[in-house]
């Protein structure tokens, strides 16, 4: 049976994580959930952990609708979780890493900063097929179509498994019950949002996130996602760059 690690960067209590894990269980996969004990967005593929005497804290959890599924809250980011999973921290090595469903799109070259993508890349570097899944909820969503995003992820999983082991895909899904189709897309030069310096004091700074004012380049992941398509992009570390699927 295919062993699947489900992780994220929004934390162990995030609904997108729970829905994705339940969808994977329903497909018959051998699922384990391991996610940060707290919000870890923007962690990229960092393997920094909250250690005590060289030990990383791991706590067994029971998650809604996932009785009998091994689930762990880890005092560390998603990249670290994918790394320790590859070394047997949660049993036998995993065949697949599913990272998400993230609260918000991960498009453009800004995916470099994403903990969701970072976990997938770390899984891929350690020999697993890996898929990062994000839901384009925008800044003030009224509904969250976690089920639609999870269903799309499971639909493209056979394609991922047809690729070379270690392949990594980045999937973005519109926040709607149905999308216009799945399209392969290169990374946009920028993401959908940007981080700005909103406050600077003598002993502190404050960052804020805001929508980008520019229109994304036609045919890119950001543009196609805005048109209602689910977008899939292959990502791989090449000479220090993250490149789009060719």
C-alpha positions as YAML, in Angstrom:
chain: A
units: angstrom
residues:
- id: 1
  name: UNK
  ca: [0.00, 0.00, 0.00]
- id: 2
  name: UNK
  ca: [1.25, 3.47, -0.90]
- id: 3
  name: UNK
  ca: [2.41, 5.33, 2.19]
- id: 4
  name: UNK
  ca: [1.46, 9.02, 2.23]
- id: 5
  name: UNK
  ca: [2.65, 11.77, 4.55]
- id: 6
  name: UNK
  ca: [0.23, 14.69, 4.83]
- id: 7
  name: UNK
  ca: [1.76, 17.87, 6.17]
- id: 8
  name: UNK
  ca: [1.34, 21.65, 5.85]
- id: 9
  name: UNK
  ca: [2.63, 25.00, 7.07]
- id: 10
  name: UNK
  ca: [-0.66, 26.29, 8.54]
- id: 11
  name: UNK
  ca: [-0.36, 24.01, 11.56]
- id: 12
  name: UNK
  ca: [-1.84, 20.78, 12.91]
- id: 13
  name: UNK
  ca: [-5.26, 22.36, 13.57]
- id: 14
  name: UNK
  ca: [-5.76, 23.74, 10.03]
- id: 15
  name: UNK
  ca: [-8.96, 22.52, 8.33]
- id: 16
  name: UNK
  ca: [-7.25, 22.21, 4.94]
- id: 17
  name: UNK
  ca: [-4.86, 19.64, 6.41]
- id: 18
  name: UNK
  ca: [-7.70, 17.57, 7.88]
- id: 19
  name: UNK
  ca: [-9.76, 17.57, 4.67]
- id: 20
  name: UNK
  ca: [-6.75, 16.57, 2.56]
- id: 21
  name: UNK
  ca: [-5.87, 13.74, 4.93]
- id: 22
  name: UNK
  ca: [-9.44, 12.45, 4.93]
- id: 23
  name: UNK
  ca: [-9.51, 12.53, 1.12]
- id: 24
  name: UNK
  ca: [-6.26, 10.53, 0.96]
- id: 25
  name: UNK
  ca: [-7.64, 7.96, 3.42]
- id: 26
  name: UNK
  ca: [-10.82, 7.65, 1.33]
- id: 27
  name: UNK
  ca: [-8.64, 6.81, -1.69]
- id: 28
  name: UNK
  ca: [-7.17, 3.86, 0.20]
- id: 29
  name: UNK
  ca: [-3.73, 5.26, 0.98]
- id: 30
  name: UNK
  ca: [-1.79, 4.45, 4.15]
- id: 31
  name: UNK
  ca: [-1.84, 7.95, 5.65]
- id: 32
  name: UNK
  ca: [0.16, 9.57, 8.42]
- id: 33
  name: UNK
  ca: [-0.31, 13.22, 9.37]
- id: 34
  name: UNK
  ca: [2.58, 15.25, 10.77]
- id: 35
  name: UNK
  ca: [2.36, 19.04, 10.87]
- id: 36
  name: UNK
  ca: [3.78, 21.99, 12.81]
- id: 37
  name: UNK
  ca: [2.26, 22.52, 16.24]
- id: 38
  name: UNK
  ca: [1.73, 26.16, 15.28]
- id: 39
  name: UNK
  ca: [1.42, 28.37, 12.20]
- id: 40
  name: UNK
  ca: [4.64, 28.18, 10.15]
- id: 41
  name: UNK
  ca: [3.79, 30.04, 6.94]
- id: 42
  name: UNK
  ca: [6.80, 31.49, 5.14]
- id: 43
  name: UNK
  ca: [9.13, 28.87, 6.61]
- id: 44
  name: UNK
  ca: [10.28, 27.76, 3.14]
- id: 45
  name: UNK
  ca: [12.33, 24.54, 3.46]
- id: 46
  name: UNK
  ca: [13.89, 25.57, 6.78]
- id: 47
  name: UNK
  ca: [14.92, 22.71, 9.07]
- id: 48
  name: UNK
  ca: [15.26, 24.87, 12.18]
- id: 49
  name: UNK
  ca: [13.43, 23.30, 15.13]
- id: 50
  name: UNK
  ca: [12.45, 24.16, 18.65]
- id: 51
  name: UNK
  ca: [14.85, 21.80, 20.40]
- id: 52
  name: UNK
  ca: [15.40, 20.98, 24.04]
- id: 53
  name: UNK
  ca: [18.72, 19.24, 24.74]
- id: 54
  name: UNK
  ca: [18.94, 18.35, 21.06]
- id: 55
  name: UNK
  ca: [15.48, 16.76, 20.99]
- id: 56
  name: UNK
  ca: [12.58, 17.86, 18.76]
- id: 57
  name: UNK
  ca: [9.23, 17.73, 20.55]
- id: 58
  name: UNK
  ca: [6.62, 15.49, 18.89]
- id: 59
  name: UNK
  ca: [3.11, 15.07, 20.33]
- id: 60
  name: UNK
  ca: [0.58, 12.44, 19.26]
- id: 61
  name: UNK
  ca: [-2.80, 13.96, 18.32]
- id: 62
  name: UNK
  ca: [-6.29, 12.77, 17.40]
- id: 63
  name: UNK
  ca: [-7.72, 14.82, 14.54]
- id: 64
  name: UNK
  ca: [-11.39, 15.22, 13.53]
- id: 65
  name: UNK
  ca: [-12.57, 12.50, 11.20]
- id: 66
  name: UNK
  ca: [-9.18, 10.80, 11.30]
- id: 67
  name: UNK
  ca: [-9.57, 8.24, 14.08]
- id: 68
  name: UNK
  ca: [-6.92, 5.57, 13.69]
- id: 69
  name: UNK
  ca: [-4.73, 7.75, 11.47]
- id: 70
  name: UNK
  ca: [-1.34, 8.37, 13.13]
- id: 71
  name: UNK
  ca: [-1.15, 12.14, 13.62]
- id: 72
  name: UNK
  ca: [1.65, 14.20, 15.15]
- id: 73
  name: UNK
  ca: [2.19, 17.83, 16.11]
- id: 74
  name: UNK
  ca: [5.85, 18.73, 15.69]
- id: 75
  name: UNK
  ca: [7.74, 21.65, 17.18]
- id: 76
  name: UNK
  ca: [9.28, 22.59, 13.85]
- id: 77
  name: UNK
  ca: [8.44, 23.70, 10.34]
- id: 78
  name: UNK
  ca: [7.16, 21.65, 7.41]
- id: 79
  name: UNK
  ca: [10.57, 21.29, 5.76]
- id: 80
  name: UNK
  ca: [11.93, 19.77, 8.95]
- id: 81
  name: UNK
  ca: [8.93, 17.44, 9.19]
- id: 82
  name: UNK
  ca: [9.46, 16.15, 5.66]
- id: 83
  name: UNK
  ca: [13.15, 15.65, 6.45]
- id: 84
  name: UNK
  ca: [12.68, 13.69, 9.67]
- id: 85
  name: UNK
  ca: [9.90, 11.67, 8.03]
- id: 86
  name: UNK
  ca: [12.40, 10.62, 5.35]
- id: 87
  name: UNK
  ca: [14.66, 9.35, 8.14]
- id: 88
  name: UNK
  ca: [11.95, 7.21, 9.74]
- id: 89
  name: UNK
  ca: [10.60, 9.52, 12.43]
- id: 90
  name: UNK
  ca: [7.03, 8.34, 11.75]
- id: 91
  name: UNK
  ca: [7.67, 4.77, 10.69]
- id: 92
  name: UNK
  ca: [8.70, 3.43, 7.30]
- id: 93
  name: UNK
  ca: [9.70, 5.94, 4.63]
- id: 94
  name: UNK
  ca: [6.85, 7.55, 2.71]
- id: 95
  name: UNK
  ca: [6.23, 7.13, -0.99]
- id: 96
  name: UNK
  ca: [4.32, 10.42, -1.32]
- id: 97
  name: UNK
  ca: [4.33, 13.76, 0.49]
- id: 98
  name: UNK
  ca: [1.13, 15.80, 0.22]
- id: 99
  name: UNK
  ca: [1.60, 19.32, 1.59]
- id: 100
  name: UNK
  ca: [-1.52, 21.43, 2.14]
- id: 101
  name: UNK
  ca: [-4.19, 22.36, 1.59]
- id: 102
  name: UNK
  ca: [-2.62, 25.78, 2.11]
- id: 103
  name: UNK
  ca: [-4.68, 28.81, 3.09]
- id: 104
  name: UNK
  ca: [-3.89, 31.01, 0.09]
- id: 105
  name: UNK
  ca: [-2.32, 30.56, -3.33]
- id: 106
  name: UNK
  ca: [1.37, 29.80, -3.83]
- id: 107
  name: UNK
  ca: [2.19, 31.08, -7.31]
- id: 108
  name: UNK
  ca: [5.08, 32.80, -9.06]
- id: 109
  name: UNK
  ca: [8.67, 32.82, -7.94]
- id: 110
  name: UNK
  ca: [7.47, 33.79, -4.47]
- id: 111
  name: UNK
  ca: [6.93, 30.05, -3.87]
- id: 112
  name: UNK
  ca: [10.58, 30.16, -2.78]
- id: 113
  name: UNK
  ca: [9.30, 31.40, 0.60]
- id: 114
  name: UNK
  ca: [6.42, 28.95, 0.98]
- id: 115
  name: UNK
  ca: [6.53, 26.37, 3.73]
- id: 116
  name: UNK
  ca: [3.93, 24.38, 1.80]
- id: 117
  name: UNK
  ca: [6.24, 24.16, -1.20]
- id: 118
  name: UNK
  ca: [9.29, 23.77, 1.06]
- id: 119
  name: UNK
  ca: [7.89, 20.56, 2.54]
- id: 120
  name: UNK
  ca: [7.19, 19.18, -0.93]
- id: 121
  name: UNK
  ca: [10.68, 20.05, -2.17]
- id: 122
  name: UNK
  ca: [12.27, 18.45, 0.89]
- id: 123
  name: UNK
  ca: [10.20, 15.33, 0.35]
- id: 124
  name: UNK
  ca: [11.28, 15.23, -3.28]
- id: 125
  name: UNK
  ca: [14.93, 15.71, -2.45]
- id: 126
  name: UNK
  ca: [14.66, 12.67, -0.20]
- id: 127
  name: UNK
  ca: [13.14, 10.43, -2.83]
- id: 128
  name: UNK
  ca: [9.37, 10.82, -2.45]
- id: 129
  name: UNK
  ca: [6.87, 11.97, -5.01]
- id: 130
  name: UNK
  ca: [5.61, 15.27, -3.63]
- id: 131
  name: UNK
  ca: [2.69, 17.61, -4.24]
- id: 132
  name: UNK
  ca: [2.10, 21.05, -2.72]
- id: 133
  name: UNK
  ca: [-1.58, 22.04, -2.76]
- id: 134
  name: UNK
  ca: [-2.90, 25.57, -2.20]
- id: 135
  name: UNK
  ca: [-6.37, 27.13, -2.28]
- id: 136
  name: UNK
  ca: [-6.67, 30.63, -3.72]
- id: 137
  name: UNK
  ca: [-8.87, 32.07, -0.97]
- id: 138
  name: UNK
  ca: [-7.92, 35.71, -1.51]
- id: 139
  name: UNK
  ca: [-7.73, 38.25, 1.31]
- id: 140
  name: UNK
  ca: [-11.29, 38.02, 2.74]
- id: 141
  name: UNK
  ca: [-12.90, 34.70, 1.81]
- id: 142
  name: UNK
  ca: [-16.49, 33.92, 2.72]
- id: 143
  name: UNK
  ca: [-16.23, 30.19, 1.99]
- id: 144
  name: UNK
  ca: [-13.37, 27.71, 1.82]
- id: 145
  name: UNK
  ca: [-13.55, 24.97, -0.81]
- id: 146
  name: UNK
  ca: [-11.09, 22.62, 0.90]
- id: 147
  name: UNK
  ca: [-12.88, 19.57, -0.48]
- id: 148
  name: UNK
  ca: [-12.60, 20.81, -4.07]
- id: 149
  name: UNK
  ca: [-8.87, 21.44, -3.68]
- id: 150
  name: UNK
  ca: [-8.29, 18.04, -2.10]
- id: 151
  name: UNK
  ca: [-10.29, 16.29, -4.83]
- id: 152
  name: UNK
  ca: [-8.21, 18.03, -7.52]
- id: 153
  name: UNK
  ca: [-5.01, 16.96, -5.76]
- id: 154
  name: UNK
  ca: [-6.10, 13.32, -5.72]
- id: 155
  name: UNK
  ca: [-7.11, 13.58, -9.39]
- id: 156
  name: UNK
  ca: [-3.62, 14.58, -10.51]
- id: 157
  name: UNK
  ca: [-1.80, 12.21, -8.16]
- id: 158
  name: UNK
  ca: [-1.71, 9.39, -10.77]
- id: 159
  name: UNK
  ca: [0.04, 11.80, -13.15]
- id: 160
  name: UNK
  ca: [2.59, 12.64, -10.45]
- id: 161
  name: UNK
  ca: [3.20, 8.95, -9.78]
- id: 162
  name: UNK
  ca: [3.85, 8.41, -13.49]
- id: 163
  name: UNK
  ca: [6.84, 10.75, -13.27]
- id: 164
  name: UNK
  ca: [10.32, 9.96, -12.00]
- id: 165
  name: UNK
  ca: [10.49, 9.32, -8.27]
- id: 166
  name: UNK
  ca: [11.47, 12.54, -6.50]
- id: 167
  name: UNK
  ca: [9.33, 14.69, -8.82]
- id: 168
  name: UNK
  ca: [7.63, 17.69, -7.19]
- id: 169
  name: UNK
  ca: [4.49, 19.47, -8.40]
- id: 170
  name: UNK
  ca: [2.91, 22.69, -7.17]
- id: 171
  name: UNK
  ca: [-0.89, 22.80, -7.48]
- id: 172
  name: UNK
  ca: [-3.10, 25.87, -7.03]
- id: 173
  name: UNK
  ca: [-6.88, 25.58, -7.06]
- id: 174
  name: UNK
  ca: [-9.47, 28.38, -7.33]
- id: 175
  name: UNK
  ca: [-11.70, 28.82, -4.29]
- id: 176
  name: UNK
  ca: [-14.85, 27.58, -5.99]
- id: 177
  name: UNK
  ca: [-16.75, 24.26, -6.12]
- id: 178
  name: UNK
  ca: [-15.60, 23.60, -9.70]
- id: 179
  name: UNK
  ca: [-12.66, 24.91, -11.70]
- id: 180
  name: UNK
  ca: [-12.29, 25.48, -15.44]
- id: 181
  name: UNK
  ca: [-9.82, 22.62, -15.84]
- id: 182
  name: UNK
  ca: [-6.24, 21.78, -14.87]
- id: 183
  name: UNK
  ca: [-3.51, 23.57, -16.81]
- id: 184
  name: UNK
  ca: [0.25, 23.18, -16.71]
- id: 185
  name: UNK
  ca: [1.73, 26.64, -16.21]
- id: 186
  name: UNK
  ca: [5.12, 28.31, -15.75]
- id: 187
  name: UNK
  ca: [5.79, 30.39, -12.67]
- id: 188
  name: UNK
  ca: [4.85, 34.05, -12.87]
- id: 189
  name: UNK
  ca: [7.66, 36.56, -12.17]
- id: 190
  name: UNK
  ca: [5.80, 37.54, -8.99]
- id: 191
  name: UNK
  ca: [3.16, 36.05, -6.74]
- id: 192
  name: UNK
  ca: [-0.35, 37.30, -6.00]
- id: 193
  name: UNK
  ca: [0.59, 39.13, -2.83]
- id: 194
  name: UNK
  ca: [3.69, 40.92, -1.63]
- id: 195
  name: UNK
  ca: [5.17, 41.70, 1.76]
- id: 196
  name: UNK
  ca: [5.73, 45.34, 2.66]
- id: 197
  name: UNK
  ca: [7.28, 47.17, 5.58]
- id: 198
  name: UNK
  ca: [4.31, 48.76, 7.32]
- id: 199
  name: UNK
  ca: [5.95, 50.08, 10.48]
- id: 200
  name: UNK
  ca: [9.50, 50.82, 11.61]
- id: 201
  name: UNK
  ca: [10.45, 51.84, 15.12]
- id: 202
  name: UNK
  ca: [13.69, 52.17, 17.01]
- id: 203
  name: UNK
  ca: [13.55, 48.59, 18.25]
- id: 204
  name: UNK
  ca: [11.06, 46.89, 15.97]
- id: 205
  name: UNK
  ca: [9.64, 46.52, 12.48]
- id: 206
  name: UNK
  ca: [6.25, 45.28, 11.31]
- id: 207
  name: UNK
  ca: [5.48, 43.56, 8.02]
- id: 208
  name: UNK
  ca: [2.15, 43.51, 6.17]
- id: 209
  name: UNK
  ca: [0.82, 41.54, 3.24]
- id: 210
  name: UNK
  ca: [-1.10, 43.22, 0.43]
- id: 211
  name: UNK
  ca: [-2.35, 42.40, -3.07]
- id: 212
  name: UNK
  ca: [0.00, 43.14, -5.94]
- id: 213
  name: UNK
  ca: [-1.34, 45.94, -8.16]
- id: 214
  name: UNK
  ca: [0.01, 44.53, -11.43]
- id: 215
  name: UNK
  ca: [-1.75, 42.16, -13.85]
- id: 216
  name: UNK
  ca: [0.06, 38.79, -14.03]
- id: 217
  name: UNK
  ca: [1.77, 37.79, -17.27]
- id: 218
  name: UNK
  ca: [-0.62, 35.88, -19.58]
- id: 219
  name: UNK
  ca: [-0.25, 32.11, -19.50]
- id: 220
  name: UNK
  ca: [1.52, 32.01, -16.13]
- id: 221
  name: UNK
  ca: [0.25, 30.21, -13.06]
- id: 222
  name: UNK
  ca: [-0.98, 33.46, -11.49]
- id: 223
  name: UNK
  ca: [-2.87, 34.49, -14.63]
- id: 224
  name: UNK
  ca: [-4.48, 31.11, -15.28]
- id: 225
  name: UNK
  ca: [-5.50, 30.76, -11.64]
- id: 226
  name: UNK
  ca: [-7.21, 34.16, -11.83]
- id: 227
  name: UNK
  ca: [-9.09, 32.89, -14.92]
- id: 228
  name: UNK
  ca: [-10.52, 30.01, -12.92]
- id: 229
  name: UNK
  ca: [-8.12, 27.21, -13.83]
- id: 230
  name: UNK
  ca: [-6.35, 24.91, -11.42]
- id: 231
  name: UNK
  ca: [-2.66, 25.25, -12.24]
- id: 232
  name: UNK
  ca: [0.11, 22.70, -11.88]
- id: 233
  name: UNK
  ca: [3.79, 23.52, -12.10]
- id: 234
  name: UNK
  ca: [6.78, 21.23, -11.80]
- id: 235
  name: UNK
  ca: [9.41, 22.62, -9.44]
- id: 236
  name: UNK
  ca: [12.98, 21.54, -8.97]
- id: 237
  name: UNK
  ca: [16.13, 23.07, -7.51]
- id: 238
  name: UNK
  ca: [18.46, 23.85, -10.43]
- id: 239
  name: UNK
  ca: [21.59, 25.91, -9.80]
- id: 240
  name: UNK
  ca: [19.89, 27.61, -6.88]
- id: 241
  name: UNK
  ca: [16.81, 28.55, -8.91]
- id: 242
  name: UNK
  ca: [13.24, 27.30, -8.83]
- id: 243
  name: UNK
  ca: [12.03, 26.76, -12.36]
- id: 244
  name: UNK
  ca: [8.66, 26.12, -13.97]
- id: 245
  name: UNK
  ca: [7.56, 22.85, -15.53]
- id: 246
  name: UNK
  ca: [8.75, 22.42, -19.09]
...
